[in-house]
Amino acid sequence: MKKAKHLLPLFIALLSIAHLRAQEGAVLPLSLAEAQQYAVEHNYALQNASLNVKKAEAAKWQTLSSMLPQISSSFDYSNMLGYEMSFMNGISIPLNPYGTFAMTASVALSASQIMGTVMNDISLRMSDITQKQSELTTRTGVKSVYTSIMVMEDVVKLLDSSLNNMNTLLEATRKSAQAGAIENIEVDKLTVQVATLRNSITANRRSLKMLYSSLILQLGADANTQLVLTTPLDRIMNVDQVAQLTQGNFKLEDNYNYQLLLQNEDMAQKQVTNAWLQFTPSLRVFYQYNNKTYFGRDEGMNMTPPQMVGASISLPLFQSGSRLSAIRQAKISQQVTANTKRQTEDALQVEYNQDCYNLVSALESYQIQKENLAVTKRVLDNTSSKYRTGYASNLEVTNASTDFITAQSNYVQAVMQVVTAQIALENLLGESNK
């Protein structure tokens, strides 16, 4: 009994630890490629795009099934409640209860149905293109947030290192002021600079937390998941590899928006054809089986044929010009689509040239800001070292610290400009970028 009392607190402690770990969520280490693939498999927007493809495929088969044989059956029961049919010669015929079982098989076919299957096939291809476009957008979106997190983490590490140096410098300055070697105003100035640096770190940490939450949302992971990103920033920011995007040839047919436009043009042409097909006849063939059974003592008069076949052709003759109006509307829509296609071809080429220019400019700015960040970090460390030995003033330390904070802000902006330009070009290239 005493042993059980000792084990109870241990059991409660283990349950508490398990509960805390469950709240923290699972640890998920991901490289950039793994994060992109995880998002493709779990992102809700992509799941909806995949469902739209299945929906378009189901619509296609629904149209196809309308041209296949349709079979229906029915059973009905009638009871005249003892009523008899009387004639003038005194003869009466009882109307006994009866039941009828009927089965009908029919096939209806028209040119519009055939064209409907063709148009459904186009819709299926459009849904497939949209799914691929959504996948590319998801991958590039994950890359953008992933890169933002990595650059923020690198900047926070640099700022933490500088803060440690500044704190050491502040402590040495404070001791010098207490000894009467310098004035207290120097301590106050350095205190303000340390507070500014610490505030910059705090702001970056808040931004980092929000970026992690945004990445979890894009991945479609559990909200409590702890992400561990394993691809370093220098591998992501491979300048030579990124610059290769501007070296290839731009193929309009690889752009997803252009692919959708081509399908829209094809759909517009089919709609014109479908409008003309409203003048064509439709055919229906059927077979019917009937079995009528009387439930009374006497067999009633059965005038229902047990089997019947038939065929009909329906030809539309006159609808006050409504079909001609539909043809004109379809032709106008086709012309609008053709004009949009020509305009888009020119616009995409201009956009490609501009995106290449933006990426090259962003890469140049990135190289400059990366070097500038390294230089301002060395200047700050050197100035801090000189300040300890009395060869630099407090103003020089303040200026060096301010320059370093500005440089890290410019560096983050330069990295994101590269990523933004790269993503814009990747989305434009479409299939050829895979």
C-alpha positions as a Markdown table, in Angstrom:
| # | Residue | x | y | z |
|---|---|---|---|---|
| 1 | Met | 0.0 | 0.0 | 0.0 |
| 2 | Lys | 2.8 | 2.4 | 0.8 |
| 3 | Lys | 4.5 | 1.5 | -2.4 |
| 4 | Ala | 1.4 | 2.4 | -4.4 |
| 5 | Lys | 1.3 | 5.8 | -2.6 |
| 6 | His | 4.9 | 6.5 | -3.7 |
| 7 | Leu | 4.1 | 5.5 | -7.3 |
| 8 | Leu | 1.0 | 7.8 | -7.6 |
| 9 | Pro | 2.9 | 11.1 | -7.7 |
| 10 | Leu | 5.4 | 9.6 | -10.3 |
| 11 | Phe | 2.4 | 8.5 | -12.4 |
| 12 | Ile | 0.8 | 12.0 | -12.3 |
| 13 | Ala | 4.1 | 13.6 | -13.2 |
| 14 | Leu | 4.5 | 11.4 | -16.2 |
| 15 | Leu | 1.0 | 12.2 | -17.4 |
| 16 | Ser | 1.7 | 15.9 | -17.0 |
| 17 | Ile | 4.9 | 15.6 | -19.1 |
| 18 | Ala | 3.0 | 13.7 | -21.8 |
| 19 | His | 0.2 | 16.3 | -21.8 |
| 20 | Leu | 2.8 | 19.2 | -22.2 |
| 21 | Arg | 4.5 | 17.4 | -25.0 |
| 22 | Ala | 1.2 | 16.8 | -26.7 |
| 23 | Gln | 0.4 | 20.5 | -26.5 |
| 24 | Glu | 3.8 | 21.5 | -27.9 |
| 25 | Gly | 3.2 | 19.3 | -30.9 |
| 26 | Ala | 5.5 | 17.1 | -32.9 |
| 27 | Val | 8.9 | 18.2 | -34.2 |
| 28 | Leu | 9.0 | 18.3 | -38.0 |
| 29 | Pro | 12.4 | 18.7 | -39.6 |
| 30 | Leu | 12.1 | 19.9 | -43.2 |
| 31 | Ser | 14.5 | 20.9 | -46.0 |
| 32 | Leu | 13.1 | 23.3 | -48.5 |
| 33 | Ala | 12.3 | 20.5 | -51.0 |
| 34 | Glu | 10.7 | 18.5 | -48.3 |
| 35 | Ala | 8.6 | 21.5 | -47.1 |
| 36 | Gln | 7.4 | 22.1 | -50.7 |
| 37 | Gln | 6.5 | 18.4 | -51.1 |
| 38 | Tyr | 4.7 | 18.3 | -47.7 |
| 39 | Ala | 2.6 | 21.3 | -48.8 |
| 40 | Val | 1.7 | 19.7 | -52.1 |
| 41 | Glu | 0.4 | 16.6 | -50.2 |
| 42 | His | -1.3 | 18.5 | -47.3 |
| 43 | Asn | -2.3 | 22.0 | -48.4 |
| 44 | Tyr | -6.1 | 22.4 | -48.4 |
| 45 | Ala | -6.1 | 24.7 | -51.5 |
| 46 | Leu | -4.3 | 21.9 | -53.5 |
| 47 | Gln | -6.7 | 19.3 | -52.2 |
| 48 | Asn | -9.6 | 21.4 | -53.5 |
| 49 | Ala | -7.9 | 21.8 | -56.9 |
| 50 | Ser | -7.5 | 18.0 | -57.0 |
| 51 | Leu | -11.2 | 17.6 | -56.1 |
| 52 | Asn | -12.1 | 20.0 | -59.0 |
| 53 | Val | -10.3 | 17.7 | -61.4 |
| 54 | Lys | -12.3 | 14.7 | -60.1 |
| 55 | Lys | -15.5 | 16.8 | -60.4 |
| 56 | Ala | -14.7 | 17.7 | -64.0 |
| 57 | Glu | -14.1 | 14.0 | -64.8 |
| 58 | Ala | -17.4 | 13.0 | -63.2 |
| 59 | Ala | -19.2 | 15.6 | -65.3 |
| 60 | Lys | -17.6 | 14.2 | -68.4 |
| 61 | Trp | -18.8 | 10.7 | -67.6 |
| 62 | Gln | -22.3 | 12.0 | -66.7 |
| 63 | Thr | -22.5 | 13.4 | -70.3 |
| 64 | Leu | -21.2 | 10.2 | -71.8 |
| 65 | Ser | -23.7 | 8.1 | -69.8 |
| 66 | Ser | -26.6 | 10.1 | -71.3 |
| 67 | Met | -25.8 | 8.6 | -74.7 |
| 68 | Leu | -25.8 | 5.0 | -73.3 |
| 69 | Pro | -28.9 | 2.8 | -73.0 |
| 70 | Gln | -31.2 | 3.9 | -70.2 |
| 71 | Ile | -33.4 | 1.2 | -68.5 |
| 72 | Ser | -36.3 | 2.0 | -66.2 |
| 73 | Ser | -39.0 | -0.2 | -64.6 |
| 74 | Ser | -42.3 | 0.5 | -62.9 |
| 75 | Phe | -45.1 | -1.4 | -61.1 |
| 76 | Asp | -48.6 | -0.1 | -60.5 |
| 77 | Tyr | -51.7 | -1.6 | -58.8 |
| 78 | Ser | -55.3 | -0.6 | -59.4 |
| 79 | Asn | -58.5 | -1.6 | -57.6 |
| 80 | Met | -62.0 | -0.5 | -58.7 |
| 81 | Leu | -63.5 | -1.6 | -55.4 |
| 82 | Gly | -66.0 | -4.1 | -56.9 |
| 83 | Tyr | -67.3 | -1.8 | -59.8 |
| 84 | Glu | -68.7 | -3.7 | -62.8 |
| 85 | Met | -69.1 | -2.3 | -66.3 |
| 86 | Ser | -72.8 | -2.8 | -67.3 |
| 87 | Phe | -74.2 | -3.0 | -70.9 |
| 88 | Met | -77.7 | -2.5 | -72.3 |
| 89 | Asn | -78.2 | -6.2 | -73.0 |
| 90 | Gly | -77.8 | -7.0 | -69.3 |
| 91 | Ile | -74.2 | -8.2 | -69.6 |
| 92 | Ser | -71.8 | -6.8 | -67.0 |
| 93 | Ile | -68.1 | -7.1 | -66.9 |
| 94 | Pro | -66.4 | -7.0 | -63.5 |
| 95 | Leu | -63.4 | -4.7 | -63.3 |
| 96 | Asn | -61.1 | -6.8 | -61.1 |
| 97 | Pro | -58.0 | -5.5 | -59.4 |
| 98 | Tyr | -54.9 | -5.7 | -61.5 |
| 99 | Gly | -51.2 | -4.9 | -61.5 |
| 100 | Thr | -48.9 | -3.9 | -64.3 |
| 101 | Phe | -45.2 | -4.4 | -64.5 |
| 102 | Ala | -43.3 | -2.5 | -67.2 |
| 103 | Met | -39.7 | -2.2 | -68.3 |
| 104 | Thr | -38.4 | 0.3 | -70.8 |
| 105 | Ala | -35.0 | 0.4 | -72.5 |
| 106 | Ser | -34.2 | 3.5 | -74.6 |
| 107 | Val | -31.3 | 5.2 | -76.3 |
| 108 | Ala | -31.4 | 8.9 | -77.1 |
| 109 | Leu | -28.7 | 10.5 | -79.3 |
| 110 | Ser | -28.1 | 14.0 | -80.6 |
| 111 | Ala | -25.1 | 15.9 | -82.0 |
| 112 | Ser | -25.3 | 18.3 | -79.1 |
| 113 | Gln | -24.7 | 15.4 | -76.7 |
| 114 | Ile | -21.6 | 14.4 | -78.6 |
| 115 | Met | -20.3 | 18.0 | -78.6 |
| 116 | Gly | -21.1 | 18.1 | -74.9 |
| 117 | Thr | -18.6 | 15.3 | -74.2 |
| 118 | Val | -15.9 | 17.1 | -76.2 |
| 119 | Met | -16.5 | 20.3 | -74.2 |
| 120 | Asn | -16.4 | 18.4 | -70.9 |
| 121 | Asp | -13.0 | 17.0 | -72.0 |
| 122 | Ile | -11.8 | 20.6 | -72.5 |
| 123 | Ser | -13.1 | 21.4 | -69.0 |
| 124 | Leu | -11.2 | 18.4 | -67.6 |
| 125 | Arg | -8.0 | 19.6 | -69.2 |
| 126 | Met | -8.5 | 23.1 | -67.8 |
| 127 | Ser | -9.0 | 21.7 | -64.3 |
| 128 | Asp | -5.8 | 19.7 | -64.6 |
| 129 | Ile | -3.9 | 22.9 | -65.7 |
| 130 | Thr | -5.4 | 24.8 | -62.8 |
| 131 | Gln | -4.2 | 22.1 | -60.4 |
| 132 | Lys | -0.7 | 22.3 | -61.8 |
| 133 | Gln | -0.8 | 26.0 | -61.5 |
| 134 | Ser | -1.9 | 25.8 | -57.9 |
| 135 | Glu | 0.9 | 23.3 | -57.1 |
| 136 | Leu | 3.5 | 25.7 | -58.5 |
| 137 | Thr | 2.0 | 28.6 | -56.6 |
| 138 | Thr | 2.1 | 26.6 | -53.4 |
| 139 | Arg | 5.7 | 25.6 | -53.9 |
| 140 | Thr | 6.8 | 29.1 | -54.6 |
| 141 | Gly | 4.8 | 30.4 | -51.7 |
| 142 | Val | 6.5 | 27.9 | -49.3 |
| 143 | Lys | 9.9 | 28.9 | -50.7 |
| 144 | Ser | 9.2 | 32.6 | -50.0 |
| 145 | Val | 8.2 | 32.1 | -46.4 |
| 146 | Tyr | 11.0 | 29.5 | -45.9 |
| 147 | Thr | 13.6 | 31.9 | -47.2 |
| 148 | Ser | 12.2 | 34.7 | -45.0 |
| 149 | Ile | 12.6 | 32.5 | -41.9 |
| 150 | Met | 16.1 | 31.6 | -42.7 |
| 151 | Val | 17.3 | 35.1 | -43.4 |
| 152 | Met | 15.5 | 36.3 | -40.2 |
| 153 | Glu | 17.2 | 33.7 | -38.2 |
| 154 | Asp | 20.6 | 34.6 | -39.6 |
| 155 | Val | 20.0 | 38.3 | -38.9 |
| 156 | Val | 18.9 | 37.6 | -35.3 |
| 157 | Lys | 22.1 | 35.6 | -34.7 |
| 158 | Leu | 24.2 | 38.5 | -36.0 |
| 159 | Leu | 22.2 | 41.0 | -33.8 |
| 160 | Asp | 22.5 | 38.7 | -30.8 |
| 161 | Ser | 26.3 | 38.6 | -31.3 |
| 162 | Ser | 26.5 | 42.4 | -31.6 |
| 163 | Leu | 24.2 | 42.8 | -28.5 |
| 164 | Asn | 26.6 | 40.6 | -26.5 |
| 165 | Asn | 29.5 | 42.8 | -27.5 |
| 166 | Met | 27.6 | 46.0 | -26.8 |
| 167 | Asn | 26.6 | 44.7 | -23.3 |
| 168 | Thr | 30.2 | 43.9 | -22.6 |
| 169 | Leu | 31.1 | 47.4 | -23.8 |
| 170 | Leu | 28.4 | 48.9 | -21.7 |
| 171 | Glu | 29.6 | 47.1 | -18.6 |
| 172 | Ala | 33.1 | 48.3 | -19.1 |
| 173 | Thr | 31.9 | 51.8 | -19.7 |
| 174 | Arg | 29.8 | 51.8 | -16.6 |
| 175 | Lys | 32.8 | 50.7 | -14.5 |
| 176 | Ser | 35.0 | 53.5 | -16.0 |
| 177 | Ala | 32.3 | 56.0 | -15.1 |
| 178 | Gln | 32.1 | 54.7 | -11.6 |
| 179 | Ala | 35.9 | 55.1 | -11.3 |
| 180 | Gly | 35.6 | 58.7 | -12.6 |
| 181 | Ala | 37.5 | 58.1 | -15.8 |
| 182 | Ile | 34.6 | 59.2 | -18.0 |
| 183 | Glu | 31.4 | 61.0 | -17.6 |
| 184 | Asn | 28.1 | 59.3 | -16.9 |
| 185 | Ile | 26.6 | 60.7 | -20.1 |
| 186 | Glu | 28.7 | 58.2 | -22.1 |
| 187 | Val | 27.0 | 55.4 | -20.2 |
| 188 | Asp | 23.6 | 56.9 | -20.9 |
| 189 | Lys | 24.4 | 57.1 | -24.7 |
| 190 | Leu | 25.6 | 53.6 | -24.8 |
| 191 | Thr | 22.6 | 52.4 | -22.8 |
| 192 | Val | 20.2 | 53.9 | -25.4 |
| 193 | Gln | 22.2 | 52.2 | -28.2 |
| 194 | Val | 22.0 | 48.8 | -26.4 |
| 195 | Ala | 18.2 | 49.3 | -25.9 |
| 196 | Thr | 17.8 | 50.1 | -29.6 |
| 197 | Leu | 19.7 | 47.0 | -30.6 |
| 198 | Arg | 17.6 | 44.9 | -28.2 |
| 199 | Asn | 14.4 | 46.4 | -29.6 |
| 200 | Ser | 15.5 | 45.5 | -33.1 |
| 201 | Ile | 16.1 | 41.9 | -32.0 |
| 202 | Thr | 12.7 | 41.7 | -30.3 |
| 203 | Ala | 10.9 | 43.0 | -33.4 |
| 204 | Asn | 12.7 | 40.4 | -35.6 |
| 205 | Arg | 11.8 | 37.6 | -33.2 |
| 206 | Arg | 8.2 | 38.6 | -33.4 |
| 207 | Ser | 8.4 | 38.6 | -37.2 |
| 208 | Leu | 10.1 | 35.2 | -37.1 |
| 209 | Lys | 7.3 | 33.7 | -35.0 |
| 210 | Met | 4.6 | 35.0 | -37.4 |
| 211 | Leu | 6.6 | 33.6 | -40.4 |
| 212 | Tyr | 6.7 | 30.2 | -38.7 |
| 213 | Ser | 2.9 | 30.3 | -38.2 |
| 214 | Ser | 2.4 | 31.3 | -41.8 |
| 215 | Leu | 4.6 | 28.4 | -43.0 |
| 216 | Ile | 2.6 | 26.0 | -40.9 |
| 217 | Leu | -0.6 | 27.3 | -42.5 |
| 218 | Gln | 0.8 | 26.9 | -46.0 |
| 219 | Leu | 2.1 | 23.4 | -45.2 |
| 220 | Gly | -1.3 | 22.3 | -43.9 |
| 221 | Ala | 0.4 | 20.9 | -40.8 |
| 222 | Asp | -1.0 | 20.9 | -37.3 |
| 223 | Ala | -1.0 | 24.3 | -35.6 |
| 224 | Asn | 1.2 | 23.0 | -32.7 |
| 225 | Thr | 3.8 | 21.5 | -35.0 |
| 226 | Gln | 7.4 | 22.6 | -34.3 |
| 227 | Leu | 9.2 | 23.2 | -37.5 |
| 228 | Val | 13.0 | 22.7 | -37.8 |
| 229 | Leu | 14.2 | 24.1 | -41.2 |
| 230 | Thr | 17.4 | 22.4 | -42.4 |
| 231 | Thr | 18.3 | 24.1 | -45.7 |
| 232 | Pro | 20.8 | 26.9 | -45.0 |
| 233 | Leu | 20.2 | 30.3 | -46.6 |
| 234 | Asp | 23.4 | 30.2 | -48.7 |
| 235 | Arg | 22.2 | 27.1 | -50.4 |
| 236 | Ile | 18.8 | 28.7 | -51.2 |
| 237 | Met | 20.5 | 32.0 | -52.3 |
| 238 | Asn | 22.7 | 30.2 | -54.9 |
| 239 | Val | 23.3 | 33.2 | -57.2 |
| 240 | Asp | 24.6 | 31.2 | -60.1 |
| 241 | Gln | 21.7 | 28.8 | -60.0 |
| 242 | Val | 19.1 | 31.6 | -59.6 |
| 243 | Ala | 20.7 | 33.5 | -62.5 |
| 244 | Gln | 20.2 | 30.5 | -64.8 |
| 245 | Leu | 16.5 | 31.3 | -64.9 |
| 246 | Thr | 17.3 | 34.3 | -67.1 |
| 247 | Gln | 19.4 | 32.3 | -69.6 |
| 248 | Gly | 16.7 | 30.1 | -71.2 |
| 249 | Asn | 14.2 | 30.8 | -73.8 |
| 250 | Phe | 10.6 | 31.7 | -72.9 |
| 251 | Lys | 8.0 | 29.3 | -74.3 |
| 252 | Leu | 4.5 | 30.7 | -74.2 |
| 253 | Glu | 3.1 | 27.2 | -74.3 |
| 254 | Asp | 4.7 | 26.4 | -70.9 |
| 255 | Asn | 2.9 | 29.2 | -69.2 |
| 256 | Tyr | -0.1 | 28.0 | -67.3 |
| 257 | Asn | -2.2 | 31.1 | -67.9 |
| 258 | Tyr | -1.5 | 30.8 | -71.6 |
| 259 | Gln | -2.4 | 27.1 | -71.5 |
| 260 | Leu | -5.7 | 28.1 | -69.9 |
| 261 | Leu | -6.2 | 30.7 | -72.6 |
| 262 | Leu | -5.6 | 28.1 | -75.4 |
| 263 | Gln | -8.3 | 25.9 | -73.8 |
| 264 | Asn | -10.7 | 28.8 | -73.6 |
| 265 | Glu | -10.1 | 29.5 | -77.3 |
| 266 | Asp | -10.8 | 25.8 | -78.0 |
| 267 | Met | -13.9 | 26.0 | -75.9 |
| 268 | Ala | -15.2 | 29.1 | -77.7 |
| 269 | Gln | -14.8 | 27.3 | -81.1 |
| 270 | Lys | -16.7 | 24.3 | -79.8 |
| 271 | Gln | -19.5 | 26.6 | -78.5 |
| 272 | Val | -19.9 | 28.0 | -82.0 |
| 273 | Thr | -20.1 | 24.5 | -83.4 |
| 274 | Asn | -22.6 | 23.5 | -80.7 |
| 275 | Ala | -24.8 | 26.4 | -81.6 |
| 276 | Trp | -25.0 | 25.2 | -85.2 |
| 277 | Leu | -25.7 | 21.7 | -84.0 |
| 278 | Gln | -29.0 | 22.9 | -82.5 |
| 279 | Phe | -30.4 | 22.7 | -86.1 |
| 280 | Thr | -29.6 | 18.9 | -86.3 |
| 281 | Pro | -32.2 | 16.2 | -85.6 |
| 282 | Ser | -32.1 | 14.0 | -82.5 |
| 283 | Leu | -32.8 | 10.2 | -82.5 |
| 284 | Arg | -34.6 | 8.1 | -79.9 |
| 285 | Val | -35.0 | 4.3 | -80.0 |
| 286 | Phe | -36.9 | 2.3 | -77.3 |
| 287 | Tyr | -38.1 | -1.2 | -76.3 |
| 288 | Gln | -41.0 | -1.7 | -73.8 |
| 289 | Tyr | -42.2 | -4.8 | -72.0 |
| 290 | Asn | -45.5 | -4.9 | -70.2 |
| 291 | Asn | -47.0 | -7.6 | -68.0 |
| 292 | Lys | -50.6 | -7.0 | -66.8 |
| 293 | Thr | -52.0 | -9.4 | -64.2 |
| 294 | Tyr | -55.6 | -9.5 | -62.8 |
| 295 | Phe | -56.1 | -10.6 | -59.3 |
| 296 | Gly | -59.9 | -11.4 | -59.5 |
| 297 | Arg | -61.7 | -14.7 | -60.3 |
| 298 | Asp | -62.3 | -13.6 | -63.9 |
| 299 | Glu | -59.7 | -12.4 | -66.3 |
| 300 | Gly | -60.4 | -8.9 | -67.3 |
| 301 | Met | -60.1 | -7.4 | -70.7 |
| 302 | Asn | -56.4 | -6.8 | -71.4 |
| 303 | Met | -55.7 | -4.5 | -74.2 |
| 304 | Thr | -52.1 | -3.8 | -73.3 |
| 305 | Pro | -49.5 | -5.2 | -75.7 |
| 306 | Pro | -46.8 | -7.2 | -73.9 |
| 307 | Gln | -44.0 | -5.8 | -76.0 |
| 308 | Met | -43.4 | -2.8 | -78.1 |
| 309 | Val | -40.5 | -1.2 | -80.0 |
| 310 | Gly | -40.3 | 2.3 | -81.4 |
| 311 | Ala | -38.1 | 5.0 | -82.9 |
| 312 | Ser | -38.5 | 8.7 | -83.3 |
| 313 | Ile | -36.6 | 11.5 | -85.0 |
| 314 | Ser | -37.1 | 15.0 | -83.8 |
| 315 | Leu | -36.1 | 17.9 | -86.1 |
| 316 | Pro | -36.4 | 21.5 | -84.9 |
| 317 | Leu | -38.0 | 23.7 | -87.5 |
| 318 | Phe | -38.7 | 27.2 | -86.3 |
| 319 | Gln | -37.8 | 29.1 | -83.0 |
| 320 | Ser | -38.2 | 32.7 | -84.1 |
| 321 | Gly | -34.5 | 33.2 | -84.8 |
| 322 | Ser | -33.3 | 32.3 | -81.3 |
| 323 | Arg | -30.8 | 29.7 | -82.5 |
| 324 | Leu | -29.3 | 32.2 | -85.0 |
| 325 | Ser | -28.9 | 34.7 | -82.2 |
| 326 | Ala | -27.1 | 32.0 | -80.1 |
| 327 | Ile | -24.8 | 31.4 | -83.1 |
| 328 | Arg | -24.0 | 35.2 | -83.3 |
| 329 | Gln | -23.3 | 35.4 | -79.6 |
| 330 | Ala | -21.0 | 32.3 | -79.7 |
| 331 | Lys | -19.0 | 33.9 | -82.7 |
| 332 | Ile | -18.6 | 37.2 | -80.8 |
| 333 | Ser | -17.3 | 35.3 | -77.8 |
| 334 | Gln | -14.9 | 33.5 | -80.0 |
| 335 | Gln | -13.6 | 36.7 | -81.4 |
| 336 | Val | -13.2 | 38.2 | -77.9 |
| 337 | Thr | -11.2 | 35.2 | -76.9 |
| 338 | Ala | -9.0 | 35.4 | -80.0 |
| 339 | Asn | -8.3 | 39.1 | -79.3 |
| 340 | Thr | -7.4 | 38.3 | -75.7 |
| 341 | Lys | -5.1 | 35.6 | -76.8 |
| 342 | Arg | -3.1 | 37.9 | -79.1 |
| 343 | Gln | -2.9 | 40.6 | -76.4 |
| 344 | Thr | -1.8 | 38.1 | -73.8 |
| 345 | Glu | 1.0 | 36.8 | -76.1 |
| 346 | Asp | 2.6 | 40.2 | -76.3 |
| 347 | Ala | 2.0 | 41.0 | -72.6 |
| 348 | Leu | 3.6 | 37.7 | -71.5 |
| 349 | Gln | 6.7 | 38.4 | -73.6 |
| 350 | Val | 7.0 | 41.9 | -72.1 |
| 351 | Glu | 6.5 | 40.5 | -68.6 |
| 352 | Tyr | 9.2 | 37.9 | -69.1 |
| 353 | Asn | 11.7 | 40.6 | -70.2 |
| 354 | Gln | 10.8 | 42.7 | -67.2 |
| 355 | Asp | 11.0 | 39.8 | -64.7 |
| 356 | Cys | 14.5 | 38.8 | -66.0 |
| 357 | Tyr | 15.6 | 42.5 | -65.6 |
| 358 | Asn | 14.1 | 42.6 | -62.1 |
| 359 | Leu | 15.9 | 39.3 | -61.1 |
| 360 | Val | 19.3 | 40.5 | -62.4 |
| 361 | Ser | 18.9 | 43.8 | -60.6 |
| 362 | Ala | 17.8 | 42.1 | -57.4 |
| 363 | Leu | 20.8 | 39.7 | -57.5 |
| 364 | Glu | 23.2 | 42.6 | -57.9 |
| 365 | Ser | 21.6 | 44.5 | -55.0 |
| 366 | Tyr | 21.8 | 41.3 | -52.9 |
| 367 | Gln | 25.5 | 40.9 | -53.5 |
| 368 | Ile | 26.1 | 44.5 | -52.5 |
| 369 | Gln | 23.9 | 44.4 | -49.4 |
| 370 | Lys | 25.4 | 41.1 | -48.3 |
| 371 | Glu | 28.9 | 42.6 | -48.5 |
| 372 | Asn | 27.7 | 45.8 | -46.8 |
| 373 | Leu | 26.3 | 43.8 | -43.9 |
| 374 | Ala | 29.6 | 42.0 | -43.4 |
| 375 | Val | 31.6 | 45.3 | -43.6 |
| 376 | Thr | 29.3 | 47.1 | -41.1 |
| 377 | Lys | 29.6 | 44.1 | -38.7 |
| 378 | Arg | 33.4 | 44.3 | -38.9 |
| 379 | Val | 33.3 | 48.1 | -38.5 |
| 380 | Leu | 31.1 | 47.7 | -35.4 |
| 381 | Asp | 33.4 | 45.1 | -33.8 |
| 382 | Asn | 36.5 | 47.1 | -34.6 |
| 383 | Thr | 35.0 | 50.3 | -33.3 |
| 384 | Ser | 33.9 | 48.6 | -30.1 |
| 385 | Ser | 37.4 | 47.2 | -29.6 |
| 386 | Lys | 38.9 | 50.7 | -30.1 |
| 387 | Tyr | 36.4 | 52.1 | -27.7 |
| 388 | Arg | 37.5 | 49.8 | -24.9 |
| 389 | Thr | 41.1 | 51.0 | -25.3 |
| 390 | Gly | 40.0 | 54.7 | -25.6 |
| 391 | Tyr | 40.8 | 55.1 | -29.3 |
| 392 | Ala | 37.2 | 55.6 | -30.4 |
| 393 | Ser | 34.4 | 57.8 | -29.1 |
| 394 | Asn | 30.9 | 56.9 | -28.0 |
| 395 | Leu | 29.6 | 58.7 | -31.1 |
| 396 | Glu | 31.6 | 56.5 | -33.3 |
| 397 | Val | 30.2 | 53.4 | -31.6 |
| 398 | Thr | 26.7 | 54.7 | -31.9 |
| 399 | Asn | 27.1 | 55.5 | -35.6 |
| 400 | Ala | 28.7 | 52.0 | -36.2 |
| 401 | Ser | 25.8 | 50.3 | -34.4 |
| 402 | Thr | 23.2 | 52.4 | -36.3 |
| 403 | Asp | 24.9 | 51.5 | -39.6 |
| 404 | Phe | 24.9 | 47.8 | -38.7 |
| 405 | Ile | 21.1 | 47.8 | -37.9 |
| 406 | Thr | 20.4 | 49.7 | -41.2 |
| 407 | Ala | 22.6 | 47.2 | -43.1 |
| 408 | Gln | 20.7 | 44.2 | -41.7 |
| 409 | Ser | 17.4 | 45.8 | -42.7 |
| 410 | Asn | 18.7 | 46.5 | -46.2 |
| 411 | Tyr | 20.0 | 42.9 | -46.4 |
| 412 | Val | 16.7 | 41.4 | -45.5 |
| 413 | Gln | 15.0 | 43.6 | -48.1 |
| 414 | Ala | 17.5 | 42.6 | -50.7 |
| 415 | Val | 17.0 | 38.9 | -50.1 |
| 416 | Met | 13.3 | 39.2 | -50.3 |
| 417 | Gln | 13.6 | 41.2 | -53.6 |
| 418 | Val | 15.6 | 38.3 | -55.0 |
| 419 | Val | 13.0 | 35.8 | -53.8 |
| 420 | Thr | 10.1 | 37.8 | -55.1 |
| 421 | Ala | 11.7 | 38.3 | -58.5 |
| 422 | Gln | 12.7 | 34.6 | -58.7 |
| 423 | Ile | 9.2 | 33.5 | -57.8 |
| 424 | Ala | 7.6 | 35.8 | -60.4 |
| 425 | Leu | 9.8 | 34.4 | -63.1 |
| 426 | Glu | 9.3 | 30.8 | -62.0 |
| 427 | Asn | 5.5 | 31.3 | -62.1 |
| 428 | Leu | 5.8 | 32.8 | -65.5 |
| 429 | Leu | 7.9 | 30.0 | -66.9 |
| 430 | Gly | 5.5 | 27.4 | -65.7 |
| 431 | Glu | 6.1 | 23.9 | -67.0 |
| 432 | Ser | 9.6 | 24.7 | -68.3 |
| 433 | Asn | 10.7 | 25.6 | -64.7 |
| 434 | Lys | 9.9 | 22.1 | -63.4 |
